[in-house]
């Protein structure tokens, strides 16, 4: 299976989540759609969702239908505990807002993937920003 693909349809972006993890009998394909692609997929009846994804994924990955075992669909905007997926800034927002988040506000510090211009939206951003804030808090005040 190819490790990744980009489409302009509901399948959006895909990646193989078990890449280079030897000794596995199966693979995990992650399908991520944002914006209108997510709205389209979220509007499909749950009973039809696998079939709706099967056609475009079968075109990308020959043999997909035969290898498919099960799916798990996460509708983050529809989840009452989440209310949305992760944030993605618009043009100019990173250069305008990131320095404010990195500087904190009085005794309040901000950490999270959304505060890391280098790794926005990724675990590495959350980790690096957490480490940055921990160093700042642990540093002796003058």
N, C-alpha and C positions, 0 to 999 in steps of 0.2 A: 504494500500500500504506500502510495506517495505520502510524504509527511505533511504536506499542506497544500491548500488551494484557496484562491480568492474568486468569488463569483459576484455578480450583480443581482442575484436572486436571493430567495429566502435562506439558502444554505450559507450565504455570506462568506465566512472564513472558516476553514477547517484545519485541524492539525491532529496528528496521531500522537496521543498522549503517552504511549508506552514506548516511544522510539528509543532504540538502543538499550532497552531493558531485556537482556537475554533470558532465555529459558521460559518464555511465556508462550502459551498455546493460542492466545488470542490477542487482539489489539483493542485499544479504546480510541475511537474517533470523536474528537470534540468538534461540534458545529456551533459557531457563534454568529449570530445575526444581530445587527444593531439598526436603529432607525426604522425606516419603512419595512425592511426585511423582517425585523422582530415583530412589528405590528402585523404583518401578513401571517407569519407563523403562529403568533398568539391568537389570531382570529380563526385558525383552523379548529374544527372539533377535535377533541382529544383522541377520539376513536379513529380519526382519519390522518392524524399527524404523521405517523410512521410512513404511510403510503405517500403522503405529500412530499416528504423528504426523500423517499426512495428513488424517485425518478431523477432529480438532479444529481443526487449522490452516485447513482448507478452510472450516469454519464461521466462523472469525474473519476470514479473508481470502478472499473469493470470487475464484476463478481461481487459487488457490494450486497446485492439482494440475497445472494446465496450464503454469504458470510454473516449477514445480520443476525444478531441474537436478541438484543433488547435495547430499549432506549430509555433515557430519562430526560424529560423536558423541564427546564426551569424558566418560569415566567417571572423574572425578578420584579418588573413593574407591577405585576398583579399579586405579588406576595405581600400580605399585610405587614409583615415584619421588616421587609426590605423597602418596598415602595418604589424601587428603581434599581437599575444596574449601576455600575460605577460611572462616575462623572468623566466627561471628556471635554476639555476646554475648547472654546471657539478661538478664532484667530486673534492674536494679541493678548489673550487672557493669561497665558503662562508668563510672559515677560512682565505683565502688569501686576498680577495677583501673587505669583509665587514668592517674590521677595517679601511681601507683607506676611504671608503664611510662615515663611522661614524665620522671620523676625519675632514672631509671637506677638502677644498683646498683653502688656503688663506681666502679671504672674502666670498667664495662660500660654502654654506652648502648643503647637500643632504638629502632629505627626500623622502620616498616612500616605498611601501611594499618590494621592492627589497633591501632596506638598513637595513632590520630588520631580522637578523638571526633567531630569535625566531618565527616570523610569516611571513616568506617570501611567497609572493603570496596571502596574505590575507589582508582584510580590517584592521584587528588589527595591522598588520605591518605598514600600512600607517599611522594609527592614532598614534601608539606609536612613530614612527620615527618623525612625525610632532611635537609631544609634546616634544621630545628630542631636536630637532632643535630650537623650540620656547624657551625652557628653556636656551639653550646655547646663543641664540641671546639676550635674556632679562637679562642674568647675567651681573653684572657689571664687567668691565675689570679692571685688576689690573696693 
